[in-house]
Amino acid sequence: MDVEVREVADFLAAHEPWSELDSRLMDELATRMQVRYYRRGTPIMMVGQPNNIVHVLRSGAVDIVDATGQLVERTEPGGSFGASSLLSRAPSRYTITAIEDSLAYVMSADVFHHLHQHHEAVRQFYEQVGETRVRVAASTVRQADRGASAWLGLELGEISAGREPITTSPTSTIRQAAQLMRERNVSALMVVADSLLVGIVTDRDLRNKVVASGLDIALPVSEVMSPRPLTMDPGARAFEALLTMTSRNVRHLPLVSEGRPVGLVSQGDLLRLEQANPLFLIGDIARQNDVAGLAAVNARRAQVVSQLFAQDASADDITHLLTALADATHRRLLELATAELGEAPGRWCWLVLGSQARGELGLSSDQDHAILYEDGIEQARLGWFEQVAIRVRDGLAECGYAVCDGDVMATNPRWRASQSQWRQYFHRWLNEPEPQAVLHSQIFFDARVAHGHAELFDQVRTETLSMAPQSRRFLAHLAAQAVQRQPPIGFFRGFVLEKEGDHRDTLDLKAGGVHAVIELARVHALNNSISAVGTTERLRALAAQGHLTQQGANDLIDAFLFCSHVRLRHQNRQLASGERSDNFVSPDELSTFEKRHLRDAFGVIRKAQEGLGYLFQTHLVR
């Protein structure tokens, strides 16, 4: 074979979709390709120009610009252009210009149409919307259970395997329970009635509720047990369990299958799995006695994320870990503040909002929080809450959590309010929506209690969720804003890059990627009174209740996780280089794999936005 033809065949074999063709066909294709050279600045194709060829770029770079002058994509070696006009059998919708001296292999229309018609790999590459490929991409980066720290993916059932569940009856005496714990050398007993778990009693319960209070040890153990304890499925992972136990401040976790106890794991069981685990940071936070100590622990966040990336942890696991670290920092700062200021003037709770509430905190997330307190507290005593808010805000800033530019923090008097005031806020947002007010209120529909009396906010949230489906105008405004966050992809899967400013020629992975899915999930969840707050949890709940197809929910979850992974990796690189982290990624920073699957993810998001727009007729929203 001619050396030049062999070179063409070898190049094509290294790039999709041509790499999927057999060697005989590849060789034949190479003989039918022409070579064209374009000097820098040469227009290759103009808007409205008829086209009958496909270019495969061998070297150099070209810009693809739409009729409005918007940069759609910068094509690099291995990329192709011209196929969209051939498939649509219409004049070019783009102006294509060589921005470097460029060499291209050129394929005629008849050759391209033959390959497109007779070879599945070519047809799928140029036509499929991307759902299948983005799922493969998401699963490729979701390898938390295969990295150097295998414990990340270890199932709880494996940890408790070989240990018989040790149980007692609610009618057993406190003495009998304590004797059983001593005999079996355990620190907790599961309390079972009719084979179902009804409670748990721990050595801490015996110490605090019995010994310290002088309680009669002849009383039934049901008097001191913790009823309806937090439980998990034996198939849940150790990573999930330790994050959950730490955030809920529990040390023992019963494993339950269909209500029946099958095992028990303790925080010690999990921590012993790997002494070098980054989750020890959470324990370190709880031991700090001042803000300086908390700041020193939080300074290791970026290092922990680098370690998790090296272990192939998924974006989901990393953001959950970052959220757990932030939660622990909030709680410790609140403990330090209340220790200094004294007892609160009444029942209250500290709310975290936005990405922290959803369990999706990133490396560049700022502070978002609020305070809710019970009705009836005297005005003169409300200054206590302001002082707590100031101390926590300043402490978080010292720990590396930026102050919110929009002032959505408990230091803002508006977001430090009574239960009745919060009811009024949500009622007004739902029933008197204005576009700008809806924009600013969205964050409060992603809220979670991180400290204090959760029942105060739970009551407000339950009422809000029951009202939301009837608030059609509010939901329509919310949907309109969700579909406005267009993914940065143009016609025929070309990237749309920022045109000006500090982030020129970059992709915004937050606005049209991660946040587009967040907003889609939020609207659907509120429309169906879904109580879940996390994005993936909302999508799974919507599918389970039949409000989204399982396929549609899975596609969005995979798109969300892949965009999140690329975004986190970008931020991690920036921090490692001493830069400030952001959400704007240069295409030059992305691998061929990431570029291809980001296009697929953006296609999935755009399709879901079209469905939401149709459901709420967002084109009519004013």
Helices and strands as residue ranges (DSSP letters): H 3-13, G 18-20, H 23-31, E 34-38, E 43-45, E 53-59, E 62-65, E 71-75, E 80-81, H 83-88, E 95-98, E 102-108, H 109-118, H 120-127, H 131-141, G 150-153, H 156-160, E 167-168, H 174-184, E 188-193, E 196-202, H 203-205, I 206-211, G 221-223, E 226-227, H 238-248, E 252-257, E 260-266, H 267-271, H 280-287, H 291-298, H 301-310, H 315-341, E 348-353, H 354-358, E 369-373, G 379-381, H 383-398, G 413-415, E 416-418, H 419-431, H 435-441, G 442-445, E 447-452, H 454-467, G 468-470, H 472-484, G 491-493, E 507-508, I 510-514, H 515-527, H 535-544, H 550-576, E 584-585, G 587-589, H 592-616, G 618-620
